Amino acid sequence: DGLERLGLIIATPRPIRSGIVAVTPPVVDSDRLKALAGSNSPSNVRLSPLAAIHRWLESEGVVCSPREGALRFSPHFYNDDREVDRVIDLMASLL
């Protein structure tokens, strides 16, 4: 719900029957995407927006997967509300 409140599109069909949530990545300007991809990216490799956001989230310690044009989050019982809120905050920082 927090991702949806940010205006992101939830790709997971409703009602959501599992903990898996897929969200369409936000539109991020090209300069910001380059920064997200990091200085470790070879200059001749262009990452898709989805790949750049995924790489950045992983560098922030968020485990997710780029799947079918969306970011797939799969929280489990051992993830707490603080971790979920952190993902929401990170996604909000992209907007």
Secondary structure, 3 states (H helix, E strand, C coil): CHHHHCCCCECCCCCCCCCCEEECCCCCCHHHHHHHHCCCCCCCCCCCHHHHHHHHHHHCCCCCEEECCEEEECCCCCCCHHHHHHHHHHHHHHC
